[in-house]
Amino acid sequence: MNCPNCGKTDNKVIDSRLSKDEVVIRRRRECLLCSGRFTTYESIEELVLPLLIK
Ligand SMILES: [Zn+2]
């Protein structure tokens, strides 16, 4: 995910939560280079990491 401010990909997730319909995950990210903060929306269907189901 590129920073909309400086275009770099070095950023960290500072917050993430499901949207109300539980289809899209909203992530707050902070750029490590310019400290710009932005929000990304990611579909659950596109997640690669396996989810642990308890
Ligand atoms: Zn940046």
mmCIF file of the protein (N, C-alpha, C, O) and its ligand, coordinates in Angstrom:
data_MODEL
# 
_entry.id   MODEL 
# 
loop_
_entity.id 
_entity.type 
_entity.pdbx_number_of_molecules 
1 polymer     1 
2 non-polymer 1 
# 
_entity_poly.entity_id                      1 
_entity_poly.type                           'polypeptide(L)' 
_entity_poly.nstd_linkage                   no 
_entity_poly.nstd_monomer                   no 
_entity_poly.pdbx_seq_one_letter_code       MNCPNCGKTDNKVIDSRLSKDEVVIRRRRECLLCSGRFTTYESIEELVLPLLIK 
_entity_poly.pdbx_seq_one_letter_code_can   MNCPNCGKTDNKVIDSRLSKDEVVIRRRRECLLCSGRFTTYESIEELVLPLLIK 
_entity_poly.pdbx_strand_id                 A 
# 
loop_
_entity_poly_seq.entity_id 
_entity_poly_seq.num 
_entity_poly_seq.mon_id 
_entity_poly_seq.hetero 
1 1  MET n 
1 2  ASN n 
1 3  CYS n 
1 4  PRO n 
1 5  ASN n 
1 6  CYS n 
1 7  GLY n 
1 8  LYS n 
1 9  THR n 
1 10 ASP n 
1 11 ASN n 
1 12 LYS n 
1 13 VAL n 
1 14 ILE n 
1 15 ASP n 
1 16 SER n 
1 17 ARG n 
1 18 LEU n 
1 19 SER n 
1 20 LYS n 
1 21 ASP n 
1 22 GLU n 
1 23 VAL n 
1 24 VAL n 
1 25 ILE n 
1 26 ARG n 
1 27 ARG n 
1 28 ARG n 
1 29 ARG n 
1 30 GLU n 
1 31 CYS n 
1 32 LEU n 
1 33 LEU n 
1 34 CYS n 
1 35 SER n 
1 36 GLY n 
1 37 ARG n 
1 38 PHE n 
1 39 THR n 
1 40 THR n 
1 41 TYR n 
1 42 GLU n 
1 43 SER n 
1 44 ILE n 
1 45 GLU n 
1 46 GLU n 
1 47 LEU n 
1 48 VAL n 
1 49 LEU n 
1 50 PRO n 
1 51 LEU n 
1 52 LEU n 
1 53 ILE n 
1 54 LYS n 
# 
loop_
_struct_asym.id 
_struct_asym.entity_id 
A 1 
B 2 
# 
loop_
_chem_comp.id 
_chem_comp.type 
_chem_comp.mon_nstd_flag 
ARG 'L-peptide linking' y 
ASN 'L-peptide linking' y 
ASP 'L-peptide linking' y 
CYS 'L-peptide linking' y 
GLU 'L-peptide linking' y 
GLY 'peptide linking'   y 
ILE 'L-peptide linking' y 
LEU 'L-peptide linking' y 
LYS 'L-peptide linking' y 
MET 'L-peptide linking' y 
PHE 'L-peptide linking' y 
PRO 'L-peptide linking' y 
SER 'L-peptide linking' y 
THR 'L-peptide linking' y 
TYR 'L-peptide linking' y 
VAL 'L-peptide linking' y 
ZN  non-polymer         . 
# 
_pdbx_entity_nonpoly.entity_id   2 
_pdbx_entity_nonpoly.name        ? 
_pdbx_entity_nonpoly.comp_id     ZN 
# 
_pdbx_nonpoly_scheme.asym_id         B 
_pdbx_nonpoly_scheme.entity_id       2 
_pdbx_nonpoly_scheme.mon_id          ZN 
_pdbx_nonpoly_scheme.ndb_seq_num     1 
_pdbx_nonpoly_scheme.pdb_seq_num     101 
_pdbx_nonpoly_scheme.auth_seq_num    101 
_pdbx_nonpoly_scheme.pdb_mon_id      ZN 
_pdbx_nonpoly_scheme.auth_mon_id     ZN 
_pdbx_nonpoly_scheme.pdb_strand_id   A 
_pdbx_nonpoly_scheme.pdb_ins_code    . 
# 
loop_
_atom_site.group_PDB 
_atom_site.id 
_atom_site.type_symbol 
_atom_site.label_atom_id 
_atom_site.label_alt_id 
_atom_site.label_comp_id 
_atom_site.label_asym_id 
_atom_site.label_entity_id 
_atom_site.label_seq_id 
_atom_site.pdbx_PDB_ins_code 
_atom_site.Cartn_x 
_atom_site.Cartn_y 
_atom_site.Cartn_z 
_atom_site.occupancy 
_atom_site.B_iso_or_equiv 
_atom_site.pdbx_formal_charge 
_atom_site.auth_seq_id 
_atom_site.auth_comp_id 
_atom_site.auth_asym_id 
_atom_site.auth_atom_id 
_atom_site.pdbx_PDB_model_num 
ATOM   1   N  N  . MET A 1 1  ? 0.847   -1.197  0.000  1.00 0.00 ? 1   MET A N  1 
ATOM   2   C  CA . MET A 1 1  ? 0.000   0.000   0.000  1.00 0.00 ? 1   MET A CA 1 
ATOM   3   C  C  . MET A 1 1  ? 0.878   1.241   0.000  1.00 0.00 ? 1   MET A C  1 
ATOM   4   O  O  . MET A 1 1  ? 1.678   1.443   0.913  1.00 0.00 ? 1   MET A O  1 
ATOM   5   N  N  . ASN A 1 2  ? 0.728   2.059   -1.011 1.00 0.00 ? 2   ASN A N  1 
ATOM   6   C  CA . ASN A 1 2  ? 1.562   3.242   -1.103 1.00 0.00 ? 2   ASN A CA 1 
ATOM   7   C  C  . ASN A 1 2  ? 0.972   4.404   -0.307 1.00 0.00 ? 2   ASN A C  1 
ATOM   8   O  O  . ASN A 1 2  ? -0.242  4.604   -0.259 1.00 0.00 ? 2   ASN A O  1 
ATOM   9   N  N  . CYS A 1 3  ? 1.856   5.144   0.302  1.00 0.00 ? 3   CYS A N  1 
ATOM   10  C  CA . CYS A 1 3  ? 1.432   6.345   1.009  1.00 0.00 ? 3   CYS A CA 1 
ATOM   11  C  C  . CYS A 1 3  ? 0.931   7.374   -0.013 1.00 0.00 ? 3   CYS A C  1 
ATOM   12  O  O  . CYS A 1 3  ? 1.626   7.664   -0.986 1.00 0.00 ? 3   CYS A O  1 
ATOM   13  N  N  . PRO A 1 4  ? -0.255  7.919   0.198  1.00 0.00 ? 4   PRO A N  1 
ATOM   14  C  CA . PRO A 1 4  ? -0.778  8.917   -0.744 1.00 0.00 ? 4   PRO A CA 1 
ATOM   15  C  C  . PRO A 1 4  ? -0.014  10.235  -0.667 1.00 0.00 ? 4   PRO A C  1 
ATOM   16  O  O  . PRO A 1 4  ? -0.137  11.091  -1.542 1.00 0.00 ? 4   PRO A O  1 
ATOM   17  N  N  . ASN A 1 5  ? 0.762   10.379  0.375  1.00 0.00 ? 5   ASN A N  1 
ATOM   18  C  CA . ASN A 1 5  ? 1.485   11.633  0.546  1.00 0.00 ? 5   ASN A CA 1 
ATOM   19  C  C  . ASN A 1 5  ? 2.848   11.612  -0.142 1.00 0.00 ? 5   ASN A C  1 
ATOM   20  O  O  . ASN A 1 5  ? 3.188   12.542  -0.874 1.00 0.00 ? 5   ASN A O  1 
ATOM   21  N  N  . CYS A 1 6  ? 3.640   10.542  0.093  1.00 0.00 ? 6   CYS A N  1 
ATOM   22  C  CA . CYS A 1 6  ? 4.983   10.483  -0.460 1.00 0.00 ? 6   CYS A CA 1 
ATOM   23  C  C  . CYS A 1 6  ? 5.168   9.335   -1.439 1.00 0.00 ? 6   CYS A C  1 
ATOM   24  O  O  . CYS A 1 6  ? 6.187   9.270   -2.126 1.00 0.00 ? 6   CYS A O  1 
ATOM   25  N  N  . GLY A 1 7  ? 4.185   8.417   -1.515 1.00 0.00 ? 7   GLY A N  1 
ATOM   26  C  CA . GLY A 1 7  ? 4.239   7.363   -2.504 1.00 0.00 ? 7   GLY A CA 1 
ATOM   27  C  C  . GLY A 1 7  ? 5.051   6.144   -2.086 1.00 0.00 ? 7   GLY A C  1 
ATOM   28  O  O  . GLY A 1 7  ? 5.169   5.185   -2.850 1.00 0.00 ? 7   GLY A O  1 
ATOM   29  N  N  . LYS A 1 8  ? 5.614   6.174   -0.872 1.00 0.00 ? 8   LYS A N  1 
ATOM   30  C  CA . LYS A 1 8  ? 6.404   5.039   -0.403 1.00 0.00 ? 8   LYS A CA 1 
ATOM   31  C  C  . LYS A 1 8  ? 5.503   3.970   0.212  1.00 0.00 ? 8   LYS A C  1 
ATOM   32  O  O  . LYS A 1 8  ? 4.348   4.220   0.556  1.00 0.00 ? 8   LYS A O  1 
ATOM   33  N  N  . THR A 1 9  ? 6.074   2.767   0.337  1.00 0.00 ? 9   THR A N  1 
ATOM   34  C  CA . THR A 1 9  ? 5.274   1.657   0.857  1.00 0.00 ? 9   THR A CA 1 
ATOM   35  C  C  . THR A 1 9  ? 5.630   1.306   2.296  1.00 0.00 ? 9   THR A C  1 
ATOM   36  O  O  . THR A 1 9  ? 5.087   0.352   2.853  1.00 0.00 ? 9   THR A O  1 
ATOM   37  N  N  . ASP A 1 10 ? 6.529   2.062   2.896  1.00 0.00 ? 10  ASP A N  1 
ATOM   38  C  CA . ASP A 1 10 ? 6.920   1.768   4.278  1.00 0.00 ? 10  ASP A CA 1 
ATOM   39  C  C  . ASP A 1 10 ? 5.928   2.396   5.239  1.00 0.00 ? 10  ASP A C  1 
ATOM   40  O  O  . ASP A 1 10 ? 6.044   3.567   5.600  1.00 0.00 ? 10  ASP A O  1 
ATOM   41  N  N  . ASN A 1 11 ? 4.947   1.596   5.647  1.00 0.00 ? 11  ASN A N  1 
ATOM   42  C  CA . ASN A 1 11 ? 3.981   2.122   6.601  1.00 0.00 ? 11  ASN A CA 1 
ATOM   43  C  C  . ASN A 1 11 ? 3.542   1.010   7.537  1.00 0.00 ? 11  ASN A C  1 
ATOM   44  O  O  . ASN A 1 11 ? 3.749   -0.170  7.256  1.00 0.00 ? 11  ASN A O  1 
ATOM   45  N  N  . LYS A 1 12 ? 2.943   1.389   8.633  1.00 0.00 ? 12  LYS A N  1 
ATOM   46  C  CA . LYS A 1 12 ? 2.497   0.411   9.614  1.00 0.00 ? 12  LYS A CA 1 
ATOM   47  C  C  . LYS A 1 12 ? 1.012   0.603   9.880  1.00 0.00 ? 12  LYS A C  1 
ATOM   48  O  O  . LYS A 1 12 ? 0.466   1.693   9.712  1.00 0.00 ? 12  LYS A O  1 
ATOM   49  N  N  . VAL A 1 13 ? 0.371   -0.491  10.302 1.00 0.00 ? 13  VAL A N  1 
ATOM   50  C  CA . VAL A 1 13 ? -1.046  -0.422  10.638 1.00 0.00 ? 13  VAL A CA 1 
ATOM   51  C  C  . VAL A 1 13 ? -1.177  0.003   12.094 1.00 0.00 ? 13  VAL A C  1 
ATOM   52  O  O  . VAL A 1 13 ? -0.621  -0.640  12.984 1.00 0.00 ? 13  VAL A O  1 
ATOM   53  N  N  . ILE A 1 14 ? -1.901  1.071   12.336 1.00 0.00 ? 14  ILE A N  1 
ATOM   54  C  CA . ILE A 1 14 ? -2.070  1.540   13.705 1.00 0.00 ? 14  ILE A CA 1 
ATOM   55  C  C  . ILE A 1 14 ? -3.450  1.186   14.247 1.00 0.00 ? 14  ILE A C  1 
ATOM   56  O  O  . ILE A 1 14 ? -3.681  1.254   15.455 1.00 0.00 ? 14  ILE A O  1 
ATOM   57  N  N  . ASP A 1 15 ? -4.354  0.816   13.373 1.00 0.00 ? 15  ASP A N  1 
ATOM   58  C  CA . ASP A 1 15 ? -5.691  0.423   13.836 1.00 0.00 ? 15  ASP A CA 1 
ATOM   59  C  C  . ASP A 1 15 ? -6.386  -0.329  12.707 1.00 0.00 ? 15  ASP A C  1 
ATOM   60  O  O  . ASP A 1 15 ? -6.209  -0.004  11.533 1.00 0.00 ? 15  ASP A O  1 
ATOM   61  N  N  . SER A 1 16 ? -7.173  -1.329  13.069 1.00 0.00 ? 16  SER A N  1 
ATOM   62  C  CA . SER A 1 16 ? -7.936  -2.039  12.046 1.00 0.00 ? 16  SER A CA 1 
ATOM   63  C  C  . SER A 1 16 ? -9.243  -2.512  12.651 1.00 0.00 ? 16  SER A C  1 
ATOM   64  O  O  . SER A 1 16 ? -9.291  -2.929  13.808 1.00 0.00 ? 16  SER A O  1 
ATOM   65  N  N  . ARG A 1 17 ? -10.275 -2.447  11.878 1.00 0.00 ? 17  ARG A N  1 
ATOM   66  C  CA . ARG A 1 17 ? -11.561 -2.915  12.363 1.00 0.00 ? 17  ARG A CA 1 
ATOM   67  C  C  . ARG A 1 17 ? -12.473 -3.268  11.207 1.00 0.00 ? 17  ARG A C  1 
ATOM   68  O  O  . ARG A 1 17 ? -12.323 -2.764  10.094 1.00 0.00 ? 17  ARG A O  1 
ATOM   69  N  N  . LEU A 1 18 ? -13.420 -4.145  11.494 1.00 0.00 ? 18  LEU A N  1 
ATOM   70  C  CA . LEU A 1 18 ? -14.368 -4.533  10.467 1.00 0.00 ? 18  LEU A CA 1 
ATOM   71  C  C  . LEU A 1 18 ? -15.391 -3.436  10.263 1.00 0.00 ? 18  LEU A C  1 
ATOM   72  O  O  . LEU A 1 18 ? -15.783 -2.747  11.206 1.00 0.00 ? 18  LEU A O  1 
ATOM   73  N  N  . SER A 1 19 ? -15.806 -3.286  9.055  1.00 0.00 ? 19  SER A N  1 
ATOM   74  C  CA . SER A 1 19 ? -16.899 -2.368  8.793  1.00 0.00 ? 19  SER A CA 1 
ATOM   75  C  C  . SER A 1 19 ? -18.202 -2.994  9.272  1.00 0.00 ? 19  SER A C  1 
ATOM   76  O  O  . SER A 1 19 ? -18.227 -4.157  9.673  1.00 0.00 ? 19  SER A O  1 
ATOM   77  N  N  . LYS A 1 20 ? -19.254 -2.242  9.230  1.00 0.00 ? 20  LYS A N  1 
ATOM   78  C  CA . LYS A 1 20 ? -20.524 -2.716  9.790  1.00 0.00 ? 20  LYS A CA 1 
ATOM   79  C  C  . LYS A 1 20 ? -21.052 -3.946  9.068  1.00 0.00 ? 20  LYS A C  1 
ATOM   80  O  O  . LYS A 1 20 ? -21.690 -4.803  9.680  1.00 0.00 ? 20  LYS A O  1 
ATOM   81  N  N  . ASP A 1 21 ? -20.792 -4.034  7.789  1.00 0.00 ? 21  ASP A N  1 
ATOM   82  C  CA . ASP A 1 21 ? -21.289 -5.193  7.045  1.00 0.00 ? 21  ASP A CA 1 
ATOM   83  C  C  . ASP A 1 21 ? -20.317 -6.369  7.114  1.00 0.00 ? 21  ASP A C  1 
ATOM   84  O  O  . ASP A 1 21 ? -20.587 -7.432  6.554  1.00 0.00 ? 21  ASP A O  1 
ATOM   85  N  N  . GLU A 1 22 ? -19.193 -6.183  7.795  1.00 0.00 ? 22  GLU A N  1 
ATOM   86  C  CA . GLU A 1 22 ? -18.211 -7.254  8.014  1.00 0.00 ? 22  GLU A CA 1 
ATOM   87  C  C  . GLU A 1 22 ? -17.681 -7.842  6.720  1.00 0.00 ? 22  GLU A C  1 
ATOM   88  O  O  . GLU A 1 22 ? -17.328 -9.020  6.662  1.00 0.00 ? 22  GLU A O  1 
ATOM   89  N  N  . VAL A 1 23 ? -17.628 -7.037  5.705  1.00 0.00 ? 23  VAL A N  1 
ATOM   90  C  CA . VAL A 1 23 ? -17.085 -7.494  4.430  1.00 0.00 ? 23  VAL A CA 1 
ATOM   91  C  C  . VAL A 1 23 ? -15.730 -6.842  4.172  1.00 0.00 ? 23  VAL A C  1 
ATOM   92  O  O  . VAL A 1 23 ? -14.849 -7.424  3.539  1.00 0.00 ? 23  VAL A O  1 
ATOM   93  N  N  . VAL A 1 24 ? -15.590 -5.643  4.671  1.00 0.00 ? 24  VAL A N  1 
ATOM   94  C  CA . VAL A 1 24 ? -14.386 -4.871  4.406  1.00 0.00 ? 24  VAL A CA 1 
ATOM   95  C  C  . VAL A 1 24 ? -13.708 -4.517  5.726  1.00 0.00 ? 24  VAL A C  1 
ATOM   96  O  O  . VAL A 1 24 ? -14.358 -4.115  6.691  1.00 0.00 ? 24  VAL A O  1 
ATOM   97  N  N  . ILE A 1 25 ? -12.387 -4.677  5.744  1.00 0.00 ? 25  ILE A N  1 
ATOM   98  C  CA . ILE A 1 25 ? -11.612 -4.283  6.918  1.00 0.00 ? 25  ILE A CA 1 
ATOM   99  C  C  . ILE A 1 25 ? -11.022 -2.900  6.678  1.00 0.00 ? 25  ILE A C  1 
ATOM   100 O  O  . ILE A 1 25 ? -10.344 -2.652  5.680  1.00 0.00 ? 25  ILE A O  1 
ATOM   101 N  N  . ARG A 1 26 ? -11.301 -2.008  7.624  1.00 0.00 ? 26  ARG A N  1 
ATOM   102 C  CA . ARG A 1 26 ? -10.760 -0.655  7.514  1.00 0.00 ? 26  ARG A CA 1 
ATOM   103 C  C  . ARG A 1 26 ? -9.461  -0.602  8.316  1.00 0.00 ? 26  ARG A C  1 
ATOM   104 O  O  . ARG A 1 26 ? -9.441  -0.984  9.486  1.00 0.00 ? 26  ARG A O  1 
ATOM   105 N  N  . ARG A 1 27 ? -8.399  -0.140  7.707  1.00 0.00 ? 27  ARG A N  1 
ATOM   106 C  CA . ARG A 1 27 ? -7.122  -0.062  8.399  1.00 0.00 ? 27  ARG A CA 1 
ATOM   107 C  C  . ARG A 1 27 ? -6.599  1.365   8.394  1.00 0.00 ? 27  ARG A C  1 
ATOM   108 O  O  . ARG A 1 27 ? -6.531  2.030   7.360  1.00 0.00 ? 27  ARG A O  1 
ATOM   109 N  N  . ARG A 1 28 ? -6.236  1.805   9.580  1.00 0.00 ? 28  ARG A N  1 
ATOM   110 C  CA . ARG A 1 28 ? -5.557  3.074   9.687  1.00 0.00 ? 28  ARG A CA 1 
ATOM   111 C  C  . ARG A 1 28 ? -4.066  2.805   9.568  1.00 0.00 ? 28  ARG A C  1 
ATOM   112 O  O  . ARG A 1 28 ? -3.530  1.963   10.289 1.00 0.00 ? 28  ARG A O  1 
ATOM   113 N  N  . ARG A 1 29 ? -3.406  3.493   8.691  1.00 0.00 ? 29  ARG A N  1 
ATOM   114 C  CA . ARG A 1 29 ? -1.981  3.295   8.500  1.00 0.00 ? 29  ARG A CA 1 
ATOM   115 C  C  . ARG A 1 29 ? -1.224  4.600   8.702  1.00 0.00 ? 29  ARG A C  1 
ATOM   116 O  O  . ARG A 1 29 ? -1.738  5.695   8.472  1.00 0.00 ? 29  ARG A O  1 
ATOM   117 N  N  . GLU A 1 30 ? 0.020   4.436   9.142  1.00 0.00 ? 30  GLU A N  1 
ATOM   118 C  CA . GLU A 1 30 ? 0.872   5.604   9.301  1.00 0.00 ? 30  GLU A CA 1 
ATOM   119 C  C  . GLU A 1 30 ? 2.156   5.372   8.529  1.00 0.00 ? 30  GLU A C  1 
ATOM   120 O  O  . GLU A 1 30 ? 2.816   4.347   8.697  1.00 0.00 ? 30  GLU A O  1 
ATOM   121 N  N  . CYS A 1 31 ? 2.500   6.310   7.700  1.00 0.00 ? 31  CYS A N  1 
ATOM   122 C  CA . CYS A 1 31 ? 3.722   6.225   6.906  1.00 0.00 ? 31  CYS A CA 1 
ATOM   123 C  C  . CYS A 1 31 ? 4.934   6.413   7.808  1.00 0.00 ? 31  CYS A C  1 
ATOM   124 O  O  . CYS A 1 31 ? 4.973   7.314   8.646  1.00 0.00 ? 31  CYS A O  1 
ATOM   125 N  N  . LEU A 1 32 ? 5.936   5.530   7.616  1.00 0.00 ? 32  LEU A N  1 
ATOM   126 C  CA . LEU A 1 32 ? 7.139   5.604   8.449  1.00 0.00 ? 32  LEU A CA 1 
ATOM   127 C  C  . LEU A 1 32 ? 8.094   6.690   7.976  1.00 0.00 ? 32  LEU A C  1 
ATOM   128 O  O  . LEU A 1 32 ? 9.016   7.071   8.697  1.00 0.00 ? 32  LEU A O  1 
ATOM   129 N  N  . LEU A 1 33 ? 7.874   7.178   6.789  1.00 0.00 ? 33  LEU A N  1 
ATOM   130 C  CA . LEU A 1 33 ? 8.798   8.156   6.224  1.00 0.00 ? 33  LEU A CA 1 
ATOM   131 C  C  . LEU A 1 33 ? 8.336   9.588   6.448  1.00 0.00 ? 33  LEU A C  1 
ATOM   132 O  O  . LEU A 1 33 ? 9.116   10.443  6.867  1.00 0.00 ? 33  LEU A O  1 
ATOM   133 N  N  . CYS A 1 34 ? 7.064   9.841   6.167  1.00 0.00 ? 34  CYS A N  1 
ATOM   134 C  CA . CYS A 1 34 ? 6.572   11.217  6.275  1.00 0.00 ? 34  CYS A CA 1 
ATOM   135 C  C  . CYS A 1 34 ? 5.560   11.369  7.409  1.00 0.00 ? 34  CYS A C  1 
ATOM   136 O  O  . CYS A 1 34 ? 5.045   12.462  7.645  1.00 0.00 ? 34  CYS A O  1 
ATOM   137 N  N  . SER A 1 35 ? 5.275   10.260  8.116  1.00 0.00 ? 35  SER A N  1 
ATOM   138 C  CA . SER A 1 35 ? 4.327   10.275  9.233  1.00 0.00 ? 35  SER A CA 1 
ATOM   139 C  C  . SER A 1 35 ? 2.907   10.629  8.807  1.00 0.00 ? 35  SER A C  1 
ATOM   140 O  O  . SER A 1 35 ? 2.062   10.957  9.640  1.00 0.00 ? 35  SER A O  1 
ATOM   141 N  N  . GLY A 1 36 ? 2.656   10.560  7.505  1.00 0.00 ? 36  GLY A N  1 
ATOM   142 C  CA . GLY A 1 36 ? 1.302   10.810  7.020  1.00 0.00 ? 36  GLY A CA 1 
ATOM   143 C  C  . GLY A 1 36 ? 0.394   9.647   7.367  1.00 0.00 ? 36  GLY A C  1 
ATOM   144 O  O  . GLY A 1 36 ? 0.807   8.490   7.305  1.00 0.00 ? 36  GLY A O  1 
ATOM   145 N  N  . ARG A 1 37 ? -0.829  9.949   7.727  1.00 0.00 ? 37  ARG A N  1 
ATOM   146 C  CA . ARG A 1 37 ? -1.764  8.891   8.079  1.00 0.00 ? 37  ARG A CA 1 
ATOM   147 C  C  . ARG A 1 37 ? -2.863  8.784   7.030  1.00 0.00 ? 37  ARG A C  1 
ATOM   148 O  O  . ARG A 1 37 ? -3.358  9.788   6.518  1.00 0.00 ? 37  ARG A O  1 
ATOM   149 N  N  . PHE A 1 38 ? -3.231  7.544   6.723  1.00 0.00 ? 38  PHE A N  1 
ATOM   150 C  CA . PHE A 1 38 ? -4.277  7.333   5.742  1.00 0.00 ? 38  PHE A CA 1 
ATOM   151 C  C  . PHE A 1 38 ? -5.018  6.051   6.067  1.00 0.00 ? 38  PHE A C  1 
ATOM   152 O  O  . PHE A 1 38 ? -4.574  5.258   6.897  1.00 0.00 ? 38  PHE A O  1 
ATOM   153 N  N  . THR A 1 39 ? -6.126  5.857   5.424  1.00 0.00 ? 39  THR A N  1 
ATOM   154 C  CA . THR A 1 39 ? -6.990  4.717   5.698  1.00 0.00 ? 39  THR A CA 1 
ATOM   155 C  C  . THR A 1 39 ? -7.111  3.852   4.457  1.00 0.00 ? 39  THR A C  1 
ATOM   156 O  O  . THR A 1 39 ? -7.274  4.350   3.343  1.00 0.00 ? 39  THR A O  1 
ATOM   157 N  N  . THR A 1 40 ? -7.028  2.543   4.673  1.00 0.00 ? 40  THR A N  1 
ATOM   158 C  CA . THR A 1 40 ? -7.223  1.627   3.554  1.00 0.00 ? 40  THR A CA 1 
ATOM   159 C  C  . THR A 1 40 ? -8.401  0.718   3.851  1.00 0.00 ? 40  THR A C  1 
ATOM   160 O  O  . THR A 1 40 ? -8.724  0.455   5.009  1.00 0.00 ? 40  THR A O  1 
ATOM   161 N  N  . TYR A 1 41 ? -9.032  0.246   2.800  1.00 0.00 ? 41  TYR A N  1 
ATOM   162 C  CA . TYR A 1 41 ? -10.130 -0.700  2.933  1.00 0.00 ? 41  TYR A CA 1 
ATOM   163 C  C  . TYR A 1 41 ? -9.754  -1.983  2.215  1.00 0.00 ? 41  TYR A C  1 
ATOM   164 O  O  . TYR A 1 41 ? -9.400  -1.969  1.036  1.00 0.00 ? 41  TYR A O  1 
ATOM   165 N  N  . GLU A 1 42 ? -9.834  -3.090  2.937  1.00 0.00 ? 42  GLU A N  1 
ATOM   166 C  CA . GLU A 1 42 ? -9.421  -4.356  2.345  1.00 0.00 ? 42  GLU A CA 1 
ATOM   167 C  C  . GLU A 1 42 ? -10.546 -5.373  2.463  1.00 0.00 ? 42  GLU A C  1 
ATOM   168 O  O  . GLU A 1 42 ? -11.185 -5.508  3.507  1.00 0.00 ? 42  GLU A O  1 
ATOM   169 N  N  . SER A 1 43 ? -10.766 -6.072  1.380  1.00 0.00 ? 43  SER A N  1 
ATOM   170 C  CA . SER A 1 43 ? -11.809 -7.088  1.381  1.00 0.00 ? 43  SER A CA 1 
ATOM   171 C  C  . SER A 1 43 ? -11.328 -8.344  2.084  1.00 0.00 ? 43  SER A C  1 
ATOM   172 O  O  . SER A 1 43 ? -10.173 -8.741  1.935  1.00 0.00 ? 43  SER A O  1 
ATOM   173 N  N  . ILE A 1 44 ? -12.207 -8.965  2.844  1.00 0.00 ? 44  ILE A N  1 
ATOM   174 C  CA . ILE A 1 44 ? -11.865 -10.198 3.539  1.00 0.00 ? 44  ILE A CA 1 
ATOM   175 C  C  . ILE A 1 44 ? -11.480 -11.280 2.526  1.00 0.00 ? 44  ILE A C  1 
ATOM   176 O  O  . ILE A 1 44 ? -10.585 -12.087 2.776  1.00 0.00 ? 44  ILE A O  1 
ATOM   177 N  N  . GLU A 1 45 ? -12.149 -11.283 1.413  1.00 0.00 ? 45  GLU A N  1 
ATOM   178 C  CA . GLU A 1 45 ? -11.912 -12.326 0.423  1.00 0.00 ? 45  GLU A CA 1 
ATOM   179 C  C  . GLU A 1 45 ? -10.506 -12.272 -0.156 1.00 0.00 ? 45  GLU A C  1 
ATOM   180 O  O  . GLU A 1 45 ? -10.033 -13.246 -0.741 1.00 0.00 ? 45  GLU A O  1 
ATOM   181 N  N  . GLU A 1 46 ? -9.842  -11.139 0.006  1.00 0.00 ? 46  GLU A N  1 
ATOM   182 C  CA . GLU A 1 46 ? -8.513  -11.005 -0.558 1.00 0.00 ? 46  GLU A CA 1 
ATOM   183 C  C  . GLU A 1 46 ? -7.411  -11.234 0.466  1.00 0.00 ? 46  GLU A C  1 
ATOM   184 O  O  . GLU A 1 46 ? -6.227  -11.119 0.147  1.00 0.00 ? 46  GLU A O  1 
ATOM   185 N  N  . LEU A 1 47 ? -7.794  -11.555 1.686  1.00 0.00 ? 47  LEU A N  1 
ATOM   186 C  CA . LEU A 1 47 ? -6.787  -11.821 2.699  1.00 0.00 ? 47  LEU A CA 1 
ATOM   187 C  C  . LEU A 1 47 ? -6.053  -13.112 2.378  1.00 0.00 ? 47  LEU A C  1 
ATOM   188 O  O  . LEU A 1 47 ? -6.668  -14.109 2.001  1.00 0.00 ? 47  LEU A O  1 
ATOM   189 N  N  . VAL A 1 48 ? -4.749  -13.089 2.529  1.00 0.00 ? 48  VAL A N  1 
ATOM   190 C  CA . VAL A 1 48 ? -3.940  -14.266 2.224  1.00 0.00 ? 48  VAL A CA 1 
ATOM   191 C  C  . VAL A 1 48 ? -3.639  -15.046 3.497  1.00 0.00 ? 48  VAL A C  1 
ATOM   192 O  O  . VAL A 1 48 ? -3.606  -16.277 3.486  1.00 0.00 ? 48  VAL A O  1 
ATOM   193 N  N  . LEU A 1 49 ? -3.424  -14.336 4.575  1.00 0.00 ? 49  LEU A N  1 
ATOM   194 C  CA . LEU A 1 49 ? -3.079  -15.001 5.832  1.00 0.00 ? 49  LEU A CA 1 
ATOM   195 C  C  . LEU A 1 49 ? -4.252  -15.829 6.340  1.00 0.00 ? 49  LEU A C  1 
ATOM   196 O  O  . LEU A 1 49 ? -5.397  -15.381 6.286  1.00 0.00 ? 49  LEU A O  1 
ATOM   197 N  N  . PRO A 1 50 ? -3.980  -17.018 6.828  1.00 0.00 ? 50  PRO A N  1 
ATOM   198 C  CA . PRO A 1 50 ? -5.055  -17.853 7.372  1.00 0.00 ? 50  PRO A CA 1 
ATOM   199 C  C  . PRO A 1 50 ? -5.589  -17.270 8.664  1.00 0.00 ? 50  PRO A C  1 
ATOM   200 O  O  . PRO A 1 50 ? -4.843  -16.718 9.472  1.00 0.00 ? 50  PRO A O  1 
ATOM   201 N  N  . LEU A 1 51 ? -6.872  -17.399 8.841  1.00 0.00 ? 51  LEU A N  1 
ATOM   202 C  CA . LEU A 1 51 ? -7.501  -16.908 10.062 1.00 0.00 ? 51  LEU A CA 1 
ATOM   203 C  C  . LEU A 1 51 ? -7.653  -18.053 11.046 1.00 0.00 ? 51  LEU A C  1 
ATOM   204 O  O  . LEU A 1 51 ? -8.037  -19.161 10.671 1.00 0.00 ? 51  LEU A O  1 
ATOM   205 N  N  . LEU A 1 52 ? -7.353  -17.783 12.295 1.00 0.00 ? 52  LEU A N  1 
ATOM   206 C  CA . LEU A 1 52 ? -7.524  -18.783 13.340 1.00 0.00 ? 52  LEU A CA 1 
ATOM   207 C  C  . LEU A 1 52 ? -8.965  -18.738 13.830 1.00 0.00 ? 52  LEU A C  1 
ATOM   208 O  O  . LEU A 1 52 ? -9.414  -17.729 14.374 1.00 0.00 ? 52  LEU A O  1 
ATOM   209 N  N  . ILE A 1 53 ? -9.668  -19.809 13.637 1.00 0.00 ? 53  ILE A N  1 
ATOM   210 C  CA . ILE A 1 53 ? -11.082 -19.860 14.038 1.00 0.00 ? 53  ILE A CA 1 
ATOM   211 C  C  . ILE A 1 53 ? -11.202 -20.668 15.319 1.00 0.00 ? 53  ILE A C  1 
ATOM   212 O  O  . ILE A 1 53 ? -10.854 -21.849 15.357 1.00 0.00 ? 53  ILE A O  1 
ATOM   213 N  N  . LYS A 1 54 ? -11.692 -20.029 16.354 1.00 0.00 ? 54  LYS A N  1 
ATOM   214 C  CA . LYS A 1 54 ? -11.801 -20.703 17.648 1.00 0.00 ? 54  LYS A CA 1 
ATOM   215 C  C  . LYS A 1 54 ? -13.226 -21.216 17.864 1.00 0.00 ? 54  LYS A C  1 
ATOM   216 O  O  . LYS A 1 54 ? -13.517 -21.813 18.900 1.00 0.00 ? 54  LYS A O  1 
HETATM 217 ZN ZN . ZN  B 2 .  ? 4.526   9.007   3.322  1.00 0.00 2 101 ZN  A ZN 1 
# 
